[in-house]
Structures are given as structure tokens and as C-alpha cells.
Amino acid sequence: MAPVGLTESAVELAPGVHWVGAFDPHLRSFDIILKTANGTSYNAYVVRGEKGVAVIDTVKEGFADTFFQRLESVARYDEITTIVLNHLEPDHSGALPELLRRAPQARVYLSVRAQMMLKALLKPTGEKAPDYTPVTTDDTVDLGGRTLRFLHTPYLHWPDTQCTYLVEEAMLFSGDVFGCHFCDPRLFNDCVGDFRFSFEYYYAHIMRPFRENVLDAVALIEPLDLKLIAPAHGPVLRHAPRDYVHRYRELATPRLFNEARSEKTLVIFYLSAYGNTRRMAECIAQGAERIRGVRVSLYDLEGGESDIFTDLVEEADGLAFGSPTINADAVKPIWDLLSSLTTVNVKGKLGAAFGSYGWSGEAVRLIEDRLRGLKLRVPVEGLRIKLVPDEAELAQCCTLGESLARHLTGQLEHRELDMASLA
């Protein structure tokens, strides 16, 4: 018998329920930010009921032929009454326009947030939007002896994402949730190779920025009877599926223990060429420590790579970044750390910048712009000091630290500076 994936046959998950996806073993980069050492899969599914057939998600456009061949092996197009779109990213919706042409009678079910995205998706093809129904948690579709129940799980990892639960079979078609970029034609998690690294790597780069949304989704999923989880990428989880739900809860739960939970934490990162920015950082820390209820930590980026600080950044309430200006820019370790923050939810955290400079001093403003782009609050103007700070300037650093601490503890009103007015 040929291995799954080396034929064009659908794969049975349960009577009348089939996988009809496609494998992409040669993909090595996904959405630019993820490396895919052994490729990925684009998982799509078919559910047959007494009243009709549902197709749940499609595949990337370049793999549509394989998808349709597998689909045709288990259903006729005139039987398809329902198309469910758990997520409209092109790797899941690429074959949708052609599927709608082949099954024009089918009604599309998608989340409320996906309606405009559906129209935008079909615009280049010239197709008009099909008959569709926006759904949310606990809305259902009756296929005849088979019930699809929808779960609203936004921002995992797009605003439109949802999960679909097949009630009678206790199967969860989870979209990107519980997925990973791991290509193995043996398909099922108890048959494929070791994909633990890929599962956690995928979570870290796709789901981690939406930790609160992950916990909301897990709260919806945990009460379900779960015999199988069928994600949009990676192995189908038929062995111990609940373990993967538990793992998501662990990954989304804060990792660092705060000995005094009432305290606010301010983390100060800096790199100093001649010790001047370091002295500024130390005085900012001293000023912040004057305010009760704030715990301050100092980290010299010369002593560590940016990736090791991810957990620390995720749990901190305030972040300050100090850099000298070299060649009219902040130094590379600062940019490396700021770039790593795209995998962490930093929206609403307090941010600040400071640094010593010799000639032009652009680093502080550039850092502040990046912090705003990452949706941090920057309520206090950054501090720039030319060359070696004197006693009066070090006192300004202490004042900056004190002001940041007061903002963290709610003693000062949060406000955003209009940097144009300061130019």
C-alpha cells in the first residue's frame, strides 16, 4: 500500500469524514518569518451528512489540482451544500474561487470578521461573493445526522479565524490553532516523525503575540469532548489530542513568577560604547527605584543575544532602551531586540528611550518611533545627552526613571507625546 500523500486518494478520519489536503515538502520559508525545514501541509477536510457534504477549508492555489482530485474521490460537486472557511489566508483559501465555480450551489460559512476579506479575496478573479452566512460561537449547520458547531477564536492568528467542531464525532477542525509546519505523508501524529520542535516553534512565531486570545480559545475548547483535532497545517492529532490543548494553555500562561505580584516591573536594556549610556541607565534605574511598588532590572545587551530576553520582555510592564548614536543610528543589538518583539504581545506596555551621543543623536528618536510602531505607550520624552553626562544631566536621568515609575504605578496620567511638536 502506498504511503498517504503519495497517492491522490482522500484519507478517512472517520466514516464519512476525510482529509483532502496537500503536502508541500520542499517549502523552506513561510510568510518570510518562519523556517520550514521539512516543508508543510495544507489540510482541508470533507464531512458527509445525510443532507449534504461540507468542505472545510481549501489549500494553497498551486496545490489545487491535488485537492480537487482527493475531493472528487469522496464527493460529487453537486453534493456540496456547505463550505466552511476557518481562515482566509491564501494558503487555506487558494482553491476557493475554483471550488465555488464547481459547486455554485454551496453556501459559505465564515466568521463575522471575514466578510470583507472574502470579497477582497474574490475581487482579482472577478467573481461575485457567493451566498454566505457569518457565524459566531455556538452557531450550527445541520448536515443531516452531522452537526457543525462554530467557535469564535479571533486573532489566532488573523482577526477572521474560527474553529469548527463536528459534534457527533467529537472532532475539532481547528484552523491554524494546534497546527505546525511539518510535512510527513504518514499524516497522523502517532505515525509521523518527531514534530515537537515544529509544534512549539510554530506557536512561538504565530500564536505567542496573541497569548490572551489563545487562553480565550482554550477556554472554549477545553470543555469539549475531543477524539481528534484536525488543524490546517501539520499532523492530524488523533492520539491524546487533549494533551495539545493543555500544552497551549501552558505556553500561553506567564512563565515568570513575580514574587510580589502587586509590583510593576521596569526592564532597562542598554549598550554603551564608552560607558556614558551605561551611566545614564544606572541613574534611570536609581530614579525608578525611588518609587515604591516598582522593581527595576538592568541588562547590558553586550552580554546576551536578543532571543534570551523574550520571556522577560513578555512579562515586563515597562521597557526602556538605551543606545549611543553611531553612524546616525541606534546600535544593532538594540534593533535586534526590538525586531524580536514582533513575537511578543507588547501592546500597551510603557516604553522609553535614552542614550549618549557625539554628533547628531538620532538613536533616541528612532527607538521611540519603533516603540510606537509596536504599540507601546511612550508618555515621556526620551533623554539625549552629549558625550559624558555631568552631575546635572545624571540628575535628569534619575528624574526620567522616577517619571517612568510613576507612570507605571498610575501616579501620572498616561499621555502620548506629539513628537512633531518637539521637533
N, C-alpha and C positions, 0 to 999 in steps of 0.2 A: 504494500500500500504506500503510495507516495505521501511524503510529509505534507501537512497542512501548509498552504501557501505556494506549493509547487504545482498545484492543480488550480483550476478555475472554479472549483466547487465551493459552495457555501459550507459553513461549519455549524453543526447543530449544537446549541447550548441547552435546549430543552425541546420537547415535541412542539413543532410549530414556531420555534424561536431560533434564528440563525444569525451568525456573523457573516457579513458580506463585504468586508473591508478590503484593504490593500496593504501590501508591505513595501517599504521603501528602504532597502538595506544599505544603499550607497549614500544616503544623505549624511552630511558631516557637520552641518551647521543649520540651526533652526531659529528663525526670527533674529538672526545675527548674533544674539546674546548667548545661545545655548550650543554647546558642542554635542554632537550625536555620534559617538564613537562606533556604534554598530547600526546606525540608521533609526528608523521609527516605523510605526504603523499608523494607518488612518482607519479607525474602526467605525463601521456602520453596521446596523442591525435591522432585521426584519422580524416582525411579530404577526402571526396569523391568528385571527379570531373567526368566529362563525359569521360575522357580518362583513368582514373585510380584512385587509392587510395594512399594517403600518410599517413605514420605513423610518428608522430613527437615525438621523444624520446621514451625510454622504462622505465623499472623500475629496482629496486634492484633485484639481481638474486633470492633471496629467495622468492620473490613475483611474479615470472614469471608465475606461473600457473594461478593466478588470472588475470594477464594482458592478457594472451592468451585467457582465457575464455571470457573476455569482448571484446577483439578484434574480436574473432570469431562470436560474436553476431551481428556485424555490417559489417563485410567484410570477403571475402574468401582470402586465401593467394595468389591465382593466380591473384587476382585483384590488389595486391600491386605493384605499379610501383616505388614508392619513399619512402625512409627512410631518415628523417631529424634528424641529431644529433646536437642539440644546444649546448651540453656539454657532454664530455665523462667520467666524473667522474662515478665510479661504481654504484652509486645509480640511475643514469639515463641510463646507458648502460648495466646493468647486464643481461638483457634478449636479448641483441643484437645478440650474436652468434647463439642462437636458432632461433631467428626471421629470420636471414639470411639463416639458413638451411631450414626453412619452406617456405621462399619466396626468392629463389636464384636469381630470375629474377630482383629483385628490385635494383635500383641504389641508392647509399648513397650520401647524400649531407651534407657537413660539412665545417667548416672554414678551411682556409689555414693552420692555426697553428695546426689543429687537425690531420693532415695526419699521422704523425709519431706515434701519440698517438693511432690511430685506429689500426695500425699494432701491436703495443705493446699490446693492449687490446686483440687482437685475437691470439697472439702468444701462450699462455698457452693451448688454445683449439686445436691448430694445424690447424686452419682454415686459408686459404689464404685470403688476403684482397679482399673484393668484388669490383665490379665496383663502383667507387666513383668519385664525382666531387667536387673539392674545390671551395668555393664560398665566395663572399665578398659583401659589401653593394651595393644594387640595382640589384644584380643578381637575376634571377627569374626562377621559374619552372611553366610550364603551365600544369595543371591537366585537362584542358578542362572545361572552364567556371569558373574555380577557379585558382587563381594565388598566388603562394607563393613567397614573396619577402624577401630577406635576409638583415639583418642589422648586420654589423661587430661591436661587442661590447666586445673587448678583456679585460681580467683581471676582469671579473665580474662573478665569481671570479678566474677563471683559464685563461691562455692565449688563450684557444681554444673557449671561449664562444661566442655565437651569439644569435640573436633573429630572429624569423620568423614571417612575417606579412601576414595574409590572406587578400588580398586586397579587394575582393568583400564583405566580411563580416565585415571588419574593426576590425579584431581580431588579437591580438598580442600574439604569443606563446613566452614568454619572457625568458625561461630558469630559471636560479636562480634569475634573476632580478625581483623585486617586489614579491618575494616569502617569505615564512616563515615556520618554523617547527611548524605546528599547525594541529592537526588531528581532523576533525569533518566530519562525514559521510553526513552531510547536504550540503557539498561541496561549495556552493556559498556564497560570502561574505555577502549578505543580509539575509542569513538564519542561518549561523553558529554562535557560541558564540563570545564573545568579544576577538578578536585576535590582538588588537592594540599593546599590550606589546610584543607579539611574533614577530610582523612585525618589530618593532623598535629594538628589541634585535637581530634579525637576521641581520638587516642592520649593527648594531654596530659591530658585530663579523665577518661578512662575507664580507660586502661591504665597510665598512669605510676605511680600509687600501688603497682602490683604489678610493679615492674621485675624483681625476681628471678624471679617466676613467668613473666614474658614471656620471659626468657632461657631458662628451662627448656623452655617451649613451642617456642621457636625451635630449640632443640637437637633436639627430636623431629621437627620439620618439615623442617629443612634437608636431611637425607639422602633425603627422598622425591623421586621423580620428580614434577614438578609441571607439568602442562599448563594448569591453570586453578584459581583459588581462588574459591570461591563463598561470600562472607560473609553474615551475617544482615542487614546494613544496607549500603546503598550499592552502587556498581558491582560487577559481576562482573568479576574480574581475569583476563582471558584473554590479554592482551598482557603479556609479561615478568612473569609472576606472581612469579618468584623475586626480582625487584627489591623487592617489597613486604616479603618476608621479610627481606632484607638491611637494608631501612630500619628495620624493627622492631628488629633487632639494634643498629643504630646508635643509635636513640632510647633503647634500654634500657641502653646502655653508658655508664658515667660520663663526663661531658663535660669535667670539670675535671681538669687534670693537677696532681698533688701532687708537687712537686719532691723531697720527702723522704717516700717512701711509708710509712716507719715512724712518721712523726709523726701525732699526733692533732690535730684541728683544733677550736678553740673559737671560735664566732662570737658576738659580743655586739652585739645590736641595742638601741638606746635612743632615747628622745625626751625632751628636757629643756626645761621652761618657763623656768627661771631659772638653769640651769647646775648645779644640785645633783645631779640624776640623772646628768648627764654626768660630773661629777667622780667619782661612785660607779663608773660604767662604766670610767673610765680606771684607777682603783685596782684594780678587779677584774681588768682586763687585766694590770696590773703584777704582781699576785699570781700569776696563772696562768702568766705568763712565767718565773717563778722555777723552775718545774718543767720539767726537761729533757724534750724529746720532745713538747711541746705548742706548736702555732702558733696565735696569737691574732689575731683581726681585729675591729675596731670599726666599726660602721656607725650613723650618725645617720639615723633614719628621716625626719627633716625634709628630707633631701636626696635622697629617692628614693621611687618607688612600690613597693608590696609585690611586684608581679609580677616585677620585675627581679631579685629575690633568690632565685627558685625554685631555680635550679641550685645556687647557693651553699648553700642550706639542705639540698638533697638530698645533697650531698657532705660536709657537716659532720658531725663526731662529737658535738659538744656545742653547745647553743644556749642563750644567756642573754638575757632580755628585761627591759629597764629602762623603767619608766614612772612619772611622777608620778601622784598621785591627784587627779583633777579631777571634781567632782560625784560623789564616791564611786565612781569607776570608773577603769579604765585609759584612756589616750587612744586615739582612733580609729585612728591609724596602726598601733598595736600590734595591735588587733583585726583590722584589715585583713590584716596579715601572718599572724597566727595562722589566720585564715579561709582563706588561700591554701594552708596546709599540708595541706589535705584532698586536694590533687592530688599530694602527695609522700609517699613512704613514710618516716615519721619514727619508726615504732615501734622502741622500744629505744634511741633516741638519748638522751643526757643533756640534761636541761632544768633551767633555774633562772630565778628572777625576783628583781628588786630595784627599789627606787625611793625617791625622796624624797616626803614628803607634808606637808601643812599641818595638817589637822584629824584625818581618820579613817584614812587609809592602806589602803583596801581593795584597791588595784590589785594589789599583790603576790600576795595570796591568790587573787584572781580569775584572774590569769595562771597561777598554779600549778594551779588546778583545771582550766583549759583544757588545759594541758600533759599532765596525767594523762589527760584525756579523749581526747587524741590518742595515748595510749600511750607517751609519753616517760617515761623514768626521772627522778624528781625526788628524789634522795637527800639533798639539802642544803636546810635551811630557808632560804627567801628572806629577804632583808635589807631592812628598812624603816627609814629614817632621817628624823626630823622636821626639816623645813626645811634649814638649811645644815649639812652634816656637819663636825664638828670633827676634829682630828687622830686622836683615838682611834677615831672612827667610820670614818674613812677607812682606818685600820689594819684594822678589821673587814672592810672591803671587800676589802682585799688578802688577808686570811685566807680569805674566801669564794672568791676567784679561785684561790687555792692549793689549796683543798679540791676545787674542781671539777676542776682539772687532775690532782690525784691520783686522783680517781675515773676520769677518762678514761684514765689510764695504768695503771690496775689496782693502784695503791698503797693504795687504800682499798676496803673491801668494799662492794659495791653493796647498798644497802638503801633501802626506801621509808619515808618518814616517815608516821606516823599523825597527820594534821593535827588530828584531833579531840582528841588528847591534848595538843596545843599551844594549844588554844583557851583 
